Amino acid sequence: MSEFERWENRFSVPDYIFGTEPNAFLKAQADLLPKSGTVLAVADGEGRNGVWLAERGLDVLSIDWSPAAQAKAEALAKRRSVALRTLLVNVVDWQWPEATYDVVVAIFVQFVSPPEQRRMFAGMRQALKPGGLLLIEGYRPEQLNYKTGGPSQVENLYTRALLEAEFAGLSDLRIDEYASMMSEGAAHVGMAALIDLVGRKQAVHRN
Amino acid sequence: MHMLIVGLMAATALAGHNVEPSEEAMRIAFASDLADGVGAALAYVGETGGSEAVARIHEARTDAFEIRSFRKLTCRTSAGKPGHLCDFAVEIDTVAGPIAQQVAGRFVAGPWGLAYQMAED
């Protein structure tokens, strides 16, 4: 079974496997979000984060490669009476737009290999407008020892050194490593080894 | 006589393996697994980061949880696998906010009662 088929199968159940509530880290950054503007929600899956951002009055493009997930994202947006734009995209080979979004959000986008990850990070930097806000949350390699879910490929997980190297050009860069109780997906509840990144693209382009 | 009692206990235990778990037994098994998982994670943090790293977690209370509600939804057996694969809805209070999640997991009767295992992806 291909990776695409595996995700499509996971999303093809009636329930929202990652729930319908926004990610806790994203919710905690509410004060940093603009009152209006454009948001790119990367690999937004069933739309729990994209819809929450849309509920805050933001113009959200929710991208994902799974038609099943996007159908659920659209249904969730309809249920919550908000507009959510969706686009079927494979982040690995997408032509990322340039300086288009006020906010780029990537929550647990750790299914891509390191070379693909570098391209994706470059795309995310490129898509941000100068002064735009980047929000990333992912698992650290220690997560594999916690055995509470998440990707099994250690090379896909984020370290502080990786994020510092990839996003050195951002201003107001904040990277937090911590362990916390959380729930991600229908099977995963427990302590997780997390890393969060908050930063802004500088007015002078340093891609 | 002794052999008879042992045999009866074994038969009772075996019969229990096919009985669908009760909601209360599932809640206890899930809570116990969650607590074990937190304990194991803290032990790992302690091994790798020392007692200060563990103290930081305790101070931030990111390891704290309380199961506010637990509701059994469905249970089914699956061929070749032990116990029951069950869906349940759980609400857990954490410092980051409440977790309200529908979870799928396997519940298996063991010598020390019902045990919870995270479902395979």
Interface residues (C-beta under 8 A of the other chain):
Chain A: R10 D15 G19 E21 A24 K27 A28 E142 N145 Y146 K147 T148 G149 Y178 A179 S180 M181 M182 S183 A186 A187 H188 V189 G190 M191 A193
Chain B: L34 G37 V38 A40 A41 L42 Y44 V45 T48 R56 I57 A60 T62 D63 A64 F65 V90 I92 T94 V95 A96 G97 I99 A100 Q101 Q102 V103 A104 G105 M118 A119 E120 D121
